[in-house]
Amino acid sequence: LGAGDLIPVVSYLALKGRCRYCGSRISPRCVVTELLMGVLFDAGLLRYGLRFSLLCYLVLVCILLALSLIDLDTCLIPDRFHLATIVNRAAFLPLIVWEQSGKTGFRTALLSASAKSLLTGAVTAAVMLLASLLFDRITGKESMGGGDIKLYFVAGLYLAGWSAYLCVILSCIIGLLTAACMKKHKIPFGPSIAAALVLCLLFGDDVIRWYLGLF
């Protein structure tokens, strides 16, 4: 492919959804994901500004897109994607904490932020694992795979306490709506968790503040 064939959205429209060289039809999913990534990148810039938090968010979004597409095709989430999200969080967390706290109290702030991330991730995954096992026992059917539970752990790493629980609720709602729209009893759940995680990263704090403000 040449450079002119690789311009997001524009190349697809210019080539009318077909390969320039062999004429094969290009899946509309390609242009949809290109548009989606453009929207998510712009939304991240508006939410975080030019900070290390933005870079961490952008890398995470790319990983989540990849694992979602693979889960849609195979109903599996390879462990390397969970590992990549953990490495991304570990790499950027010190920079994010340093940016927020500066040199004063950096070590204490980093230890506190790391502990909170790990605790939130572990609690979120444990709650969903117990809920899944209980549902499986009652219904005799598998509700979530191990990859989904691991992805909830990842969500907890990136979100504060209340936002993590909002992610759980939102992912279930997205999953139910997706299943209803597709008229299926079983769907890959990874994309629903990924979508909920991104939405919570962008709007979770505002939603939590609004909700708590009702009381």
GITA-V688306 format. One record per residue. N is the residue number from 1. RES is the residue in one letter. SS is DSSP state (@ for helix, = for strand, . for the rest). Layout:
BEGIN
<<N RES SS> <N RES SS>>
END
This chain:
BEGIN
<<1 L .> <2 G .> <3 A @> <4 G @> <5 D @> <6 L .> <7 I .> <8 P .> <9 V .> <10 V @> <11 S @> <12 Y @> <13 L @> <14 A @> <15 L .> <16 K .> <17 G .> <18 R => <19 C .> <20 R .> <21 Y .> <22 C .> <23 G .> <24 S .> <25 R => <26 I .> <27 S .> <28 P @> <29 R @> <30 C @> <31 V @> <32 V @> <33 T @> <34 E @> <35 L @> <36 L @> <37 M @> <38 G @> <39 V @> <40 L @> <41 F @> <42 D @> <43 A @> <44 G @> <45 L @> <46 L @> <47 R @> <48 Y @> <49 G .> <50 L .> <51 R .> <52 F @> <53 S @> <54 L @> <55 L @> <56 C @> <57 Y @> <58 L @> <59 V @> <60 L @> <61 V @> <62 C @> <63 I @> <64 L @> <65 L @> <66 A @> <67 L @> <68 S @> <69 L @> <70 I @> <71 D @> <72 L @> <73 D @> <74 T @> <75 C .> <76 L .> <77 I .> <78 P .> <79 D @> <80 R @> <81 F @> <82 H @> <83 L @> <84 A @> <85 T @> <86 I @> <87 V @> <88 N @> <89 R @> <90 A @> <91 A @> <92 F @> <93 L @> <94 P @> <95 L @> <96 I @> <97 V @> <98 W @> <99 E @> <100 Q @> <101 S @> <102 G .> <103 K .> <104 T .> <105 G .> <106 F @> <107 R @> <108 T @> <109 A @> <110 L @> <111 L @> <112 S @> <113 A @> <114 S @> <115 A @> <116 K @> <117 S @> <118 L @> <119 L @> <120 T @> <121 G @> <122 A @> <123 V @> <124 T @> <125 A @> <126 A @> <127 V @> <128 M @> <129 L @> <130 L @> <131 A @> <132 S @> <133 L @> <134 L @> <135 F @> <136 D @> <137 R @> <138 I @> <139 T @> <140 G .> <141 K .> <142 E .> <143 S .> <144 M .> <145 G .> <146 G @> <147 G @> <148 D @> <149 I @> <150 K @> <151 L @> <152 Y @> <153 F @> <154 V @> <155 A @> <156 G @> <157 L @> <158 Y @> <159 L .> <160 A .> <161 G @> <162 W @> <163 S @> <164 A @> <165 Y @> <166 L @> <167 C @> <168 V @> <169 I @> <170 L @> <171 S @> <172 C @> <173 I @> <174 I @> <175 G @> <176 L @> <177 L @> <178 T @> <179 A @> <180 A @> <181 C @> <182 M @> <183 K .> <184 K .> <185 H .> <186 K .> <187 I .> <188 P .> <189 F .> <190 G @> <191 P @> <192 S @> <193 I @> <194 A @> <195 A @> <196 A @> <197 L @> <198 V @> <199 L @> <200 C @> <201 L @> <202 L @> <203 F @> <204 G @> <205 D @> <206 D @> <207 V @> <208 I @> <209 R @> <210 W @> <211 Y @> <212 L @> <213 G @> <214 L .> <215 F .>>
END
